[in-house]
Amino acid sequence: MQLNVHLPFSYYMTEDLQNQAPLFQPENALVEAYRDALLREICSLGADLEDCTIDSVFFRGGYMSLLDPTSFAQVMAGIHRSFHLARDVQVSGVLFPGSLNMALASEYRNHHVRTLFFETPSLLARECEKLRLPNALQALDQTLYFMQNFQLPGFSLRLPIGISRRDEGIWTHILGQIRHYQPESIAFFPLRAEIEEHPMFLATCQSLLKEGYVSPAPLLLTRSVEPKWVRYLAADDEVLGVGLGAQTRAEGFKTRNTTDLQRYLKYSGDYRQLITSVEEIQPNAL
């Protein structure tokens, strides 16, 4: 089973459209309060899931690097105490370019981090300026250089789609940038509630598929199907979610946590009080 740890933070978005949950500016006090709430929920779940074996941990949303080395170690220790972890457990997550340093890299190595997705608002400087998105390109270059020198595996990109007025020239530039960075995986995500898949976006994906990528799940391209999170995205395997708006799929049911941050922070010590919906999975949906 995969454990999805939801972190509801963003520097430039207010909603996670893939999870229909709010996102917040990552202020230190809020991040620390959320970390403590996560630990309480994980402990609460562990009491009822002693036989659950976790073989993959994915820190979703933004951003795993908001957890400093001590906080990250605390969360991982809580996971180890609460669940049975497979010997070859893999950890992956989403970060913001420029947030990786020696202390975090060492901690990630200690906990078998396999893939790091760097969420880059745009691969074009002029698009960042025009749309007032954070320009993370220089930080992304520095991050790639750091990972190569520190020999960390799994450099990957998380890129938004649904940005208006992207013509053929812009998509050609994006494709060139992807070729330049050579990420192991590329995860696309919607920046707007309603998007139409631009023909040039589809053409860009087709070009990458011809160059060695595969697409095991919608909006995902990868050169390697080895990381365990790929299997959980590509299939309807059981997953356990913790955090604000987290969704769980297990034992024939789908459940969802509250998206009310104050409620989550207050009642995280009892996971039952966090659940806002329960849905039986139909056999043909498995």
N, C-alpha and C positions, 0 to 999 in steps of 0.2 A: 504494500500500500504506500502511496505517496502522501506526505504531509505537506499541505500548502499553508504557509504562514503569510497572512495578509498584512501588509504595511500600508496604511491609507495616507500617504504623503506625496506631495508633488510640488515642485518649484513653480509650475506654470499652469497646471490644470486644477479644476475644482471637482471633477467627477471621473471615476473610473468607469468608462462606458462598457467595458467588457464584463464588469462585475456589478454595474448599477449601484455603486456605493460612492459616498462623498470622499474627496481628497482634501487634505489640509496642508497649510504651510508648515514645514518641519521645524517648529520652535523647540528648543532644548527641553523645556519643562514638559511639553506635551509628549515628546518622543519618550522621555523617561517614564511618564505616567502610563503611556501605552505599553512600553516594555514590561512594566510591572503587571499590567492587566493581562498581557499575553501569558506571562508566567503563571498567573493564577488560573487562567483557563486551561492551559496545558496540564497543570497539576490536577485540576478538576476532572478533565477527560481521562487522564491516566488511571484514575481510580476505577473506572468502568471498562477500560480497554487494555487490561493487562496482557491479553493474548494477542494484541494487535502488533504485527511486525511491520516496521517502517523500513523500506529500502531506498527511499528517496525523499529528500526535504527540499522544497522550493520556496524561497522567499519572494513572494509576488508583490506587485504594486511598486511602490517606491519608498525608500531605497534601502537595501540591506546594509549599505555602508553608513546609514544613519546610526546604526548600532555600533558604538565604538568597540574596540577589542574586548573590553571587560563585559559590556552588555551582550555582545554576540556570544561570548563564552558562557554567560549566564543563561541565555536562551537555549543554547545547545545542551548545556548541563541539565536544564529542566526537561528537555526532550528526552535525553538519555535516562533520566530518573523515571519518567512517566510511561515510556513505551519501550518495547523490545525493538532494538535496532539491528538490522541485518549486519553481518560482519563487513560486507562490501557496500554499506550505505553511501550514497552520493548526495552532496549538498550543492545547490545552485541558487542563483538569485539575480535580481535586477539592481543595478547601481547607476549612479550618475557619473559621467566622465569627470575625471580629476579627483575623485573621492578616495581612490585607493592609495594606501601608503604602506610602508614596510611593516608596521605593527599589525595592520589588518591583514596584509598578505600572509604574514606568518601564522595568524590565527586561522585563516582560511585553509592554509596547508594542513594545520593540525586537525581540522575537521573535514578533510577530504572534499573540499569544494571542487566541483567538476566543471561548471560552466558559469561564466559571468556575462550577463546581458547588460550592456551599457546603453541606457536610454538616451538617445540623441534627438532633440526636438526637430532638427533639420540638418541635412548634409550640405546645405547651401548657406553661406554667410549672408547673402542679400535677402534670402527668404526669412532668416532669423530677424534681420533688421526691419523688414517690411511688416512682418506679423508680430513683432515684439516678443519673439521667442528667445529663450536663453541661447546664446551662441557658445556651444560646447566643443567646437571643432578643434581648437588648440589643445584643450584639455583631453580630447579624445586621442590626439596624436601622442601626447605625453603618456596617457594611460597605456596605449599599445606598446610604446617603447619600454615602459616600466614592466609590463607583463612579459615581454620578450626577454628582458634582462633578468627578471626574477624567475623565469621559466614556469609561469603559471599557465595552465591549460585553459582552453575553452573560451577564448576571446570572442564575444558575440555582440550583435547589435539588436537593439529594440527601436524600431522606427515608426513614426506615425504616418498614417494615410488619411485621406479625406481633406487634405489641404487644397484649397481652391486655386484655380488659375495655374496649375502645373501643366505646361505645354510639353511638346516633344523634346525641346531643348533642355528643359529642366530635368525630365526623366532620363535623358541621355547622360546628363551630368551626375545624377544620382547613381546610375549604373556604373559610371566611371569611378565614383567614390567607393562604392561597394567593392569593386575590383581592386581598388587601391588598398583598402583595409583588409581584404581577404578574411572576413569573419567566419568562424566555424558554423554559426547559425545566424539567421535573421528572423526576428519575430516582428511582424507588423501589427499595429493596433490602431483603432479608429480614434481620430481626434474630434470628430463631430458625430452627433447622434445618428444622422442619416447620411450615408455616403454611397456613391455610385463607383463601382470599380472602374477606374479610368482605363481606357484601352492601352495606354502607354504603361500603366502599372502592370497590367497582365502581360504585356510584351516584355517588360523588364524581368518579370518572374520567369517567363519562358526562356529568355536569354541565360539566366542564371541556372536554370534546369539543364540547359545544354552544356553548361560549364562545370558540371559535377555535383550540383546541389540536388536534393530530393525534397519533396513536399509531403511529409507524412500526415500533416494536419493543415486545415485552412489557415492562411496567413503565416505559415511557418515554412522556412527553407533551411535546410541543414546539410552539411557535408558528412555528418556522422550520425548514425542511429544508435551509437553506443550509449550515450547518456540516458539514464533511466527516465528522466522527465519526458523524453521524446515519446516513450511508450504511453505515458499517461495522457499526453495531449492527443495522441493518434488513436486511442481506443477509449472505451467507456469503462476502464478499470476502476476499482474502488479508490477513492481519495478521501482524505480526512482534512477538513479545513479549520483553521483557527484564526481568529481576528475579526475585525469589523467587516460585516457583510460576507464572511467566508461561507462557502458552500461545501457540503459533505455528500458523498455518494457512497453508500455502504449498506450491505445487508438488505438490498431491495428497496431502499428509500433514499430520497434526496432531502436534505435539510439545509436551511439557510439561517445564518446569524443576523442579528439586528444590524441595521445601518445607522442607528442612533448612537453617536459617539459617547454621549453622557451615560446612556443606559449601559453601553458596553463597559465603560470604565467602572461603573458602580457594581455591576452584577457579574463580572467576569469570573468570580470565584465559584460560580455554579453554572456550568455550561447549559443546563436545562433552561435557565432563565434568559438565555441569549437567543434561543431558537425562536424564530418568528414564522416559519413555514415548514411543513412536513408534507412530502409528496411521494406516493408510492410509484416506483419505477415499473412501467409496464414491461412484461417479458420480452416483447419485440423491440424494446428500446435498449436492452442490455447488449 
